[in-house]
Every structure is written in structure tokens, then in C-alpha cells.
Amino acid sequence: MCILLIAIEALIEWPLVLLGNRDEFHAKPSDIAQPWRGAADCLGGLDRIGAGSWLAQRNDGRFAAVTNLRTGLPAKAPRSRGQLVREFVAGGEAPDAFAQRVIGQLDQYGPFNLVFGDRSAVWLIDGHDARLQRLRAGVHVVSNGPADSHWPKIERLREGFRRTVRAGQRDDASLLALLADESQPDDGELPETGVGQHLERLLAPVFIRGEHYGTRASTLVMQHDDGSVFFRELSFAPCGLPADEVCWECLEIDGEWRLA
């Protein structure tokens, strides 16, 4: 997950909305979002190499999502960042205990930002300065820089979400359409993350259309105030071509994931 919007108490009946794109090399094998083998109450895509996930949701409201931190340096590490998502969503650790453990083990992972929580609170580990913060009600956007970054893609997604909600377009298609934004900012607005201007341009849009690297999935998760959860994910092949789509829902009455 390389850009993630978190809307807390911003929509009537949907106290939590997650909206994000996963950007990755197209050659890296992964499975589309589905209930996990051995943990059917958990739903999300899985990386076949690192056995982790970029965004996952449990039927009781517990969730997590990770973005990498762009530093311009190789990010090899003993463990996959996606394992943090899987460990939290499938586990039972309290969020504060989980966060303390993870912050103490940052050197085991490539640089990351991690958003996680449950129906009581949403938390962010800002990997840039190893800081834990609770996200208050409002609209937050996290990407590949420090949590307080104001990159053009971050501001476009934040303002696009607010504009769409004000217009009354709160359906899943309208929200997912925000993740298809390929607008290219001026070079003077690009961040400097150590990867060079050519790559800064390639990575600047909300949706990255590339032959070898680009947006692999666009995901929307909506937690209803009655306890039900809606999960829709679009998958993409090289050059941004549509590849797959799944839509799941979990009703509070029985807590089981079903294809919607």
C-alpha cells in the first residue's frame, strides 16, 4: 500500500473508511483479497514471497495497512513489512503492546508507515521518526514519506475525497474512482526523496501506470456503524490494465465473509 486515506467519523453510518493504492513491481507474485487459510475471519491480499499483506481486515473491525518509506536507499531487511499487517490482524495483541514491540524491532524491516486499529481507535506508526500517534476524527492520508508530508498526490487524494463527499457521492464506485487519478504535478512540486527526478515523476500520481512497476491494487474498506464491513478491491496488470475485481461483505449478524 503506497498511498492510504483513512477517514474517521467522516461519513454518516461509516465510522471508518480506508481507501488506498498498492504500488509494487508487477512481477512480484501475490494473491487477490480473500479470506485467509487458517484464519477465515481475516480478509486481504497476500504476498506469495513474504507471506504478508498490504491491507487486511478482520470481521470484528481489526485492520492494518502498510506503506513503504521512500529513502533512495536499498530496503533489504530480514523480515517483510507485510508480516506486520498479518500479525496484527490475525493476532490478539492490544494495539499499544503491539506498537511498542514493533517500534523496538524497526531494524528488522524495511522503512515503513503502519496504520492499524480496531473499532475503538486508529493508530499510526510513523517509521520516519519511530513515533506512535493516535489518529483523531478527520481525513488522514499516508504515503511513502513522513506522516506529516504534503506531497501533491497526498493533497489531491485528501481534497478529492472531501469534494466527493460534499457532493453526496459516497458510493463505492465514486470513492474508488479517486484512486484512478493520474494527474502529474509540476516538477517544482515534486518531493525530493533521493530517487532522482525521473522516478519522482513516475511515482508522483495517485495511480501509477507502468510496465514493470505501478499500481497493482485499489482497495476500499468501509466499516458500518452496525458492525458490518464492505471490502472491494480492483487489481491491475502491467501498464494499468484491469486484471481482476473482488467485492466482499461481512454482516454483523453472523461475522462471515461473503462475496457481494
C-alpha positions in Angstrom: 0.0 0.0 0.0 1.7 3.2 -1.2 -1.0 5.7 -0.5 -3.7 5.3 2.0 -6.6 7.6 3.0 -8.1 7.0 6.5 -11.5 8.7 7.1 -12.5 8.5 10.7 -16.1 9.6 11.5 -16.2 11.5 8.2 -19.2 9.6 6.7 -22.6 9.1 8.2 -23.0 5.3 9.0 -19.5 4.5 8.0 -17.2 5.5 11.0 -14.1 4.2 9.3 -13.2 4.2 5.6 -9.9 3.0 4.2 -9.0 3.9 0.6 -5.7 3.1 -0.9 -3.4 2.0 -3.8 -0.8 -0.7 -3.5 2.2 0.1 -5.8 4.6 -2.7 -6.5 6.6 -4.5 -9.1 4.2 -6.4 -11.4 6.5 -9.4 -11.4 6.1 -9.9 -7.7 3.5 -12.7 -7.2 0.6 -12.1 -4.9 -3.0 -13.3 -4.3 -6.1 -11.2 -4.6 -8.1 -10.3 -1.5 -9.8 -13.4 0.1 -10.4 -15.0 3.5 -7.1 -16.4 4.8 -6.5 -20.1 5.0 -6.4 -21.0 8.7 -7.9 -17.6 9.7 -11.2 -17.3 7.8 -12.2 -14.2 9.8 -9.3 -12.3 8.2 -9.5 -10.9 4.6 -6.9 -9.4 2.4 -4.4 -9.9 -0.4 -1.2 -11.9 0.3 2.3 -11.6 -0.9 3.4 -15.0 -2.0 7.1 -14.3 -1.3 7.0 -12.6 2.1 3.7 -14.1 3.2 2.5 -10.7 4.3 -0.3 -8.4 3.3 -0.5 -4.7 2.3 -4.0 -4.2 3.7 -6.2 -6.6 5.7 -9.4 -6.6 7.6 -10.8 -8.9 10.3 -14.5 -9.4 10.7 -14.6 -7.7 14.1 -13.2 -4.4 12.9 -9.5 -5.1 13.5 -7.4 -4.0 10.5 -3.9 -2.9 9.3 -2.2 -1.4 6.3 1.4 -0.6 5.5 3.3 1.7 3.1 6.9 1.7 2.4 9.1 4.7 3.2 11.0 6.1 0.2 14.6 6.8 1.2 16.5 6.4 -2.0 18.5 3.5 -0.4 18.1 -0.2 -0.8 15.5 -1.5 1.6 16.6 -5.1 2.2 15.7 -6.4 5.7 15.3 -9.7 7.4 11.5 -9.5 7.6 8.8 -8.4 5.2 6.8 -5.3 6.3 3.7 -7.1 5.2 4.1 -9.5 8.0 3.2 -6.7 10.4 -0.2 -6.4 8.8 -0.8 -10.1 9.0 0.5 -10.4 12.6 -1.8 -7.6 13.9 -4.9 -8.5 12.0 -4.7 -12.2 12.8 -3.4 -11.7 16.3 -4.8 -10.7 19.7 -2.2 -8.2 20.9 -3.5 -4.9 22.3 -2.6 -2.1 19.9 -0.3 -0.3 22.4 1.6 -3.5 23.2 1.8 -4.4 19.5 3.2 -0.9 18.7 5.8 -1.0 21.5 7.0 -4.3 20.2 7.2 -3.2 16.6 9.0 0.1 17.4 11.6 -1.9 19.3 12.2 -4.1 16.2 12.3 -1.4 13.4 15.7 -2.6 12.2 14.1 -6.0 11.3 12.0 -4.4 8.5 12.5 -2.1 5.5 11.3 1.5 6.3 7.6 1.8 6.6 4.5 3.6 7.9 1.9 1.3 9.6 -1.8 2.2 10.1 -3.7 -0.2 12.4 -6.5 -0.4 14.8 -10.0 -1.7 15.7 -13.4 -0.2 16.3 -12.2 1.7 19.3 -9.2 3.6 17.8 -6.9 4.0 14.8 -3.1 4.2 15.3 -0.2 5.2 13.1 3.5 4.2 13.5 5.4 6.9 11.6 8.5 5.0 10.6 10.4 8.2 9.8 10.9 9.0 13.5 9.7 5.8 15.2 6.7 7.6 16.6 3.3 6.3 17.5 0.2 8.5 17.3 -3.5 8.0 17.6 -5.4 9.4 14.6 -8.3 11.6 15.6 -11.6 12.1 13.8 -11.0 13.5 10.3 -9.4 12.7 7.0 -5.8 11.5 7.0 -3.6 10.4 4.1 -0.3 8.5 4.5 2.1 7.7 1.6 5.8 7.0 1.3 7.1 9.9 3.3 6.9 11.1 6.9 3.3 11.2 8.3 3.1 14.9 8.0 4.2 15.1 4.4 2.2 17.3 2.0 3.1 15.7 -1.3 0.9 16.6 -4.3 -0.6 13.1 -4.5 -1.5 13.2 -0.8 -3.3 16.6 -1.1 -5.1 15.6 -4.3 -6.5 12.4 -2.7 -7.5 14.2 0.5 -9.2 17.1 -1.3 -10.8 14.8 -3.9 -12.3 12.7 -1.1 -13.7 15.8 0.7 -15.1 17.2 -2.5 -16.7 13.9 -3.4 -18.3 13.5 0.0 -19.6 17.1 -0.1 -21.2 16.3 -3.4 -23.0 13.4 -1.9 -21.1 10.8 -3.9 -20.5 8.3 -1.2 -20.9 5.1 -3.2 -18.0 2.7 -3.6 -17.6 3.4 -7.3 -17.2 7.1 -6.7 -14.7 6.6 -3.9 -12.6 4.1 -5.8 -12.5 6.5 -8.8 -10.4 8.8 -6.7 -7.6 6.2 -6.7 -7.5 6.3 -10.6 -6.2 9.9 -10.6 -3.1 10.1 -12.9 -2.6 13.8 -12.6 1.0 14.8 -12.9 2.2 17.7 -10.8 4.7 20.3 -12.0 8.4 19.3 -11.4 8.7 22.1 -8.9 6.1 20.4 -6.7 7.8 17.0 -6.6 9.3 15.8 -3.4 13.0 15.0 -3.1 13.2 11.5 -1.7 16.6 10.5 -3.1 15.4 8.5 -6.2 16.1 11.2 -8.9 13.7 13.4 -10.8 12.8 10.7 -13.4 11.5 8.4 -10.7 9.9 11.2 -8.7 7.8 11.9 -11.8 6.9 8.3 -12.3 5.8 7.9 -8.7 4.0 11.3 -8.4 0.4 10.4 -9.4 -2.1 8.7 -7.1 -2.4 6.0 -9.8 0.9 4.8 -11.2 0.7 3.3 -14.7 4.0 1.5 -15.5 5.1 -1.6 -17.4 7.3 -3.0 -14.7 6.2 -1.1 -11.6 2.9 0.5 -10.8 -0.4 0.4 -9.1 -1.3 -3.3 -8.6 -4.5 -2.8 -6.5 -7.0 -0.2 -5.5 -8.8 -1.0 -2.3 -11.8 0.4 -0.4 -12.9 -0.8 3.0 -15.9 0.6 4.8 -16.9 -0.2 8.3 -20.5 0.4 9.0 -21.8 1.6 12.4 -23.9 -1.6 12.7 -20.7 -3.7 12.7 -20.8 -4.9 9.1 -17.8 -4.4 6.7 -17.7 -3.8 3.0 -14.4 -4.6 1.1 -13.9 -4.0 -2.6 -10.6 -4.3 -4.5 -9.6 -3.8 -8.1 -6.4 -5.4 -9.4 -4.3 -4.2 -12.3 -1.8 -5.8 -14.7 1.3 -4.0 -16.3 0.5 -0.6 -17.8 -2.5 -0.3 -15.5 -4.7 -2.7 -17.4 -7.7 -4.0 -15.4 -7.0 -7.6 -14.2 -9.4 -8.6 -11.5 -12.1 -7.4 -9.1 -13.4 -8.8 -5.8 -16.1 -7.5 -3.6 -16.7 -8.9 -0.1 -19.0 -8.1 2.7 -19.3 -9.3 6.3 -22.6 -8.8 8.2 -22.5 -8.3 11.9 -25.3 -10.8 12.3 -23.0 -13.8 11.6 -19.5 -12.4 11.1 -18.8 -14.4 7.9 -17.2 -13.0 4.8 -19.3 -13.4 1.6 -18.8 -12.4 -2.0 -21.0 -9.4 -2.5 
